[in-house]
Amino acid sequence: MKEFLKKYEIKIILILGFILVAAISFEAGFWQGKKAPDKPLVIEKQSESPKIEPQTVSSEGVGKVTLPVSASVQGQNLASSEIPKNCAYVGSKNSNKYHLPTCQWAKKIKPENLVCFSSIEDAQAKNYLPDKGCIK
């Protein structure tokens, strides 16, 4: 045992030193956390959304549909209220999937890429496939 201690004395001291420093650091952080205020940090910022007149975007496909789209949401995600009521299913020009209008992926389609379908048959006739995450 004495030979082992003599042989690895430096390494044992270094390991014990690291463990001691880690324990002291942990305790110091723990006690600092106890002193922190319990009140949440609230950041308030007024939203500035200019009022812009609606524009229209024409979607491609057989029997074109003109969709009213607010110019302030171009390049942003659509809200479910932005998808027209007559769209039973929606798709994107850049994809071959169709979704329910309430699906999270449908809400991310840009207005200029939105394609509206009245039924599953309509979507499949245009070579669109159902999105497995939305339509089961």
N, C-alpha and C positions, 0 to 999 in steps of 0.2 A: 504494500500500500504506500509506503514511504517513497519507493522508487517511482511509482505512478505520479504522486504529488510533485516530486522533484522534476520529473520529465515534463509534465503538463502544467506546471505552476503558473506560468504567464497566461496561458490560454484560459485556465480556470478563473484567474483574477479578472481577465477581460470580460468573460461571460457573466460573472457575478456583477461586475461594474455596469454592464449594459442592462441587466435585469433590474438593478437598483435604480438606475436613471429612468428606465421605463416606468417603474412603479411610482417613483416620485412625480414624474410628469403626468401620469394618469391621475394621481390624487390631486395635484395642483389644478388640473383641468376640471375635475369633478367639483372641487370647492369653488372654483370660479363660476361654474355653471349654476351653482346654488345661489350665488350672489346676483345673477342676472335678473332683470325685472321680468315679471310674469305677463306684463301687458303686451299684446301683439303690436307689431309695427304695421301701421296703416298708411298707405300712400294714396292720396287722392289727386286725381287729375281730371279736369273737365274734358269731355270728348268734343272734338270739333268736327262736325260732319256738315259740310255745305249742302244746301238743298239744290239738287240738280234735276232738271226735267227728265222724265223717262225717255229712253231711246228704244228702237226696235232692232232685234237681231233675227235674221232669217236662218233657220236650221236647214241643213241639206237632207235630201231624201225624197222619196216619192210623195207627192202631195205636200208641198212646203207649208210649214206652219210659221207664222210670225209671232214671236214671243216678246212681250214687253219686258225690258230689262232696265233696271236703274243703272245709270252711268257710274254711280258711286261704288257699285260692287264689281265693276269690271276688273279682272285680275285678282279678285278675292273669292272666298268660298261663298257659295249660294246659301241663303237661308231657305228653309223648307217653304216659306211663303213666296219665294221668288219663282218657284217652279209652277207653271200654269196648272190650273185645276183639271184640264182635259187630258193631261199626261198621266196615263195609268202606269207607264214605265218610262224611264229616261236612260239615255246613253250618251256617249261622247263620240265626237267625230274621230278622236285619236285612239279609240279603243274598239274592241268588238264585244264588249259586255254591256248588258242592260241591267238596270237596278230599279228598285221601288223608289219613288220620290222621297221617302222618309229615310232611306239608307244613308249611312255616313259617307259612303263613296259618292252617292248621287249629289250630295250637298257640296262636294269639292269640285264638281265639273264647272269650268268657266262658262259664262253665259254664251260666249261666241262659239263654244264647242258643243253646246247642248243640243241633243236630238230627242224629240218627243215621239213616243209610241202610244197608240191607243189600246193595244192588246199585246199579249205574248206572241200571237201569230204574226202581228205586224212587225215586231222586233225580229222574229226568226226569219221572216221573209226577206229582211234586209241583212241577213247573215250575222245577226248579233246573238250571243250566247248568254244564258242567265249567269249572274254573279252568284257564286256559291255562298258568299257571306251574307247576302241579302235575301235571295230567293231560294227556298228549299223545296 
